[in-house]
Amino acid sequence: MCWELTLFHKLTAALPSRRCASLPSPAWEGAGVGGRPPPLLIQPWWASPPPSPLRVYYCTSWPQIRHPLPCTMAAEELEKILSNLLQPDNAVIQQATAQLKETFKQPSALSHLCQVMSHSQNPQIRQFAAVLVRRRLTKHWRKLSAAEQDMLKKLVLNTLQQETDHKVSLGLAQLAAVILKNETLEKWPQLLQLIQYGARSRDPTQSQVGLLLLNAALELDPEAFAPHYKDLLRLFHQTLNDRSHPATLYYSLRSLSTMAAGLGTDEMNLMSSMIPKVILAIRELIQVNEAQASEVMELFDELMETAMSVIAQNLSEVVGFCLEMASNPTLGDNLRVKALSCISFLIKLKGKAILKHKLLSPILHVLFPIMSAEPPPGQMDAEDEQTEEDIEDRAEVQSPKHFAAQVVDMLALHLPPEKLFPQLMPLMEPAVLSPNPYHRKAGLMCLAVLAEGCGDHIRNKHLQPMLQVVCRALSDESQVVRNAALFALGQFSENLQPDIAHYSDDIMPLLMRYLEGVELAHTSHLAKAYYALENFVENLGEKISPYLPALMERMLTTLSCPGSPRTKELAVSAIGAIAQAAQMCLLPYFPAVVEHLMGYLLTTREDLRAVQIQSVETLGVLARVMSRDVFLPLAEKCCQLGLDLCDQVDDPDLRRCTYSLFGSLCVVLEDSISPYLPRITTLMLYSLKSTEGIEPHCGTGSSFLLFDDEEEEAEVEGDENLTDDEDEEDSELTGLSVGNAFMDEKEDSCVALGEIATHASAAFLPFMESCFQEVFKLLECPHINVRKSAFDTLGEFCISLHRLCERDPSEAHSAALQKLLSMVLPVYVKGIRVDKERQVVMAILETLGKLLKACQQEALREPGRLVELCRVVREVLEKKTACQGTDVDEDGEDDSDEEAEYDAMLIEYAGEAIPVLAEVAGGETFAPYFAGFLPLLLNKMKPSSSPSDKSFAVGTVAEAVQGLGRASSAFVPRLMPVLLGAARDPDKEVRSNAVFGLGVLAEHGGEAMNEHYPKLLGLLSSIISQERNNRVADNVCGAVARMVMANPAGVPLGQVFPVLLRALPLKEDFEEYKTVFRCISFILEQDPQQVLQQVGEVVRASSAVLGSKHLPADGQNTLVLLLRTLSSRCPAEFQAAVLSLPPEAGALLSTAIGPP
């Protein structure tokens, strides 16, 4: 590119007279030799002079006012083009765009652009020109000669020093930052000198220029300044004292935010001592500019993300400051929400520190008044508007009231319920009883958001009284209270299963009666009622039967009668939830439902688009819950309809639901879906690759596409938003939008691909590699649910390929499986270690367990894989992963006696991997690893441990013993005492798991267990005689059966066997039926007389389970063989026992044992 050197000499020597009349000359101007300033030593920054400076630089003085250089004709023409680009006329913009394209093809275009940037009398044009220069130099700086680069650097600094318009200064500072990124600090010392002089100047304008330039350079390339961070922190210690100049504070705080991620240990100490000044500076900014104050609050977010110790050392001060802002109703909503957001983030990262510093009570006492606040007179809270259109109009605005509820949700997710509830209940109970409806609403909203994070605690201690409060509020005179009650009931239904289903006889009539009373025109209220109904009914299972006719009559009537599209959409959605519970009981209504759904699938009415999308989703539910023979005749038609809809309608929600439908149809069609897979996978790959929804959002303002062809796009870096009014932030990238329909589309694409791979493994094989590559890329997606589904889908691909290896074994398939496992398992290990979200890590652990169970020893074939998997599981148990490791005390101690339920849940997910690894690796191989896990598990079985910890540890040990098999005998001395103690625990789950563990230890412990039989039989006899919990009693039966089969000589069968039979039928833990009937068959072989004497009891116990779903197919076969043997060995006694049964049971038994 050719530059006009003479022109640049003139540009840097002559600046227009419009500038700097108000800017005083520096104090040092005219001093020194020849009027030059005295030398400024810049190595190292801001510090004392270096020992042996080799070069001395001078900062160019602020030039005297001179007459402007007359613009060249080309520059004048360029300025006119830029002016036309800013006109509110599309025709003018299009013409100017074409002209600018041509102009930019000229070799001198950049020099003319610089002339406009430095000489135009219009600040908007100067700003626009600075942006264009910056964007062209981003990639082409190195094409300039050294002389051209030096002159351009001089021009930019001189122009910046003389600029009076702040937006133009910002553009020039960002241009300087781009040049600096292409150069280095050493090659452009004049820029450092300008920053140094300006930042330390007492003149506010000069100080602002220096700090603005520093901030722009830091934001673009913070690494370049990393060696100078200590000196910069000392500088900001000084600039933050200047609280009379907001701009100085603003740019100092912005620069600190940029530096936060790169602070080392020493810098963190300096930063920590600065936090009180930061708080004072933000307070000053609040008085003059709330928007800027809200923006610089990002410093706290950055420190929490990357330098948490800085915040931890100032936790009380930071939380107190945020509470002060959040509780101030005179401040704007954005600033108050920002303050609440900081508190929420702190709770997530430092929940235990919040408790240690006694900050929970102050937080709650600020949150409740915010949640209870009444809206302005004549207004309603957004969620209480009557129509959803009104809600949507206000949905973009986040209010302090809504965010305060989210903070309570965060408290529930990250604090131990035992700590939270004692301080929360005294605030919540008066609220729900208050005469003020908004106080009652606040109490109910609080109840609602507790359900997810404190579900176990509520189920065990508070469910009935809390549910009574919610049900009573459904009849409240205030609609806002009824709305909150519906939300709370929906949250309870989602998070408090299965316990809440026991109250169906109380809740279902209330919901159905409430639904009858809602006016159809009030779509917002109607949607809330349906939300509560759907969440409750979909988990009812058989309990839905009494209400099924009335529910389906209402839904089908809604679909048949005239009504708004929204009411029909809600009815279609509700049918899906009802189907989840009813399963095949929905069969009488199936034809009518399908007729309606097919009608919506074929509609072309735009106003019915939402109904159409919901119909696709509900059709997918029906494909899963109806038997294969019922849905198979419709499957191919549904598949074709789904593909046609994707071709006809460009809507991420429609594609998402259609992909889910394809996954469901694959369950029905299996490999017969093969003809449709090319189109299906093409669509899904498009969705996985799409960047819609995660594109960076650029600054607002008019924009146009400057270059159309690819070559021209490359010339300006593909960034064509050139007419943006670049405000003070000039943020070309203001964030990633990841919580949207496009992300949901990616999530459902992954899930559907996993289902297709699972159910059509042979047909899917040709498409696996391309799909694997795209799913693999999503492991880094910022959207949590997308990451979760991507990890899960990779596991499903491995399972699919393993099944194919079993069906069609070959070296090629086996090699492909090992290659896949060698890629997937390492990213699982990495994800468990480094992902910061507990939900994602739990999903990885869950999928890892599935993969190991399916692939068995194939998953552990690679050397070192078992070691690495055991190591990462141990890291979770020791709370050393990224999603666990920030919430420890400053002294490194971690009080683990009480945990948030989600933290405990993560530990449980890791614990579940131990028995699976034992089973897959084999007992002898895994025994050394189990010895390493055992101390961690025993530590949770101490008498002082919480019931949930003890239940988890005992259950994990018991299941691990099963996987260890005979190798468990070495652990009998360590396990017997703790299991015997746990069997007497007050908590029923701990007792149940302990009894089960004693049984499997007897089964696999071999001779090492024989000496413990008398003590163990005495314990089990004591439990069975007084135990009131059905599950514990059932596990006693299983334990006794295992003891008999492992060592019959150690059990007095004549005494024990009749007691065992009398304890039947099992009441709750029906899995033990297999063990019990295996034991009876074993006794029949070893000591037939014992069984023949009890044939009546055996027949009675068998009749309770024969033909029921409580005994799987292999167990049914074992039972039928047993009964046939008894029938042939003692026909008279057997027939008498059958006749003593109720007629139906007797007929069923006789049919079952008839000729095979």
Helices and strands as residue ranges (DSSP letters): H 5-13, G 33-35, H 73-85, H 90-104, H 109-119, H 123-140, G 141-143, H 146-162, H 166-182, H 189-200, H 204-220, G 222-228, H 229-239, H 246-259, G 260-262, H 265-288, H 290-296, H 298-306, H 308-312, H 315-326, H 333-356, H 360-372, G 382-384, H 388-394, H 400-414, H 417-432, H 437-453, H 455-461, H 463-473, H 479-495, G 499-503, H 504-517, H 523-537, G 541-547, H 548-560, H 565-582, G 583-589, H 590-602, G 606-608, H 609-625, H 628-648, H 652-669, G 670-676, H 677-689, H 710-715, H 741-759, H 761-777, G 778-780, H 784-807, H 811-834, H 838-855, G 856-860, H 865-877, H 901-921, H 923-939, H 947-964, G 965-971, H 972-982, H 988-1004, H 1007-1010, H 1013-1026, H 1030-1046, G 1048-1050, H 1053-1062, H 1072-1086, H 1088-1092, H 1095-1103, H 1113-1129, H 1131-1139, H 1143-1152
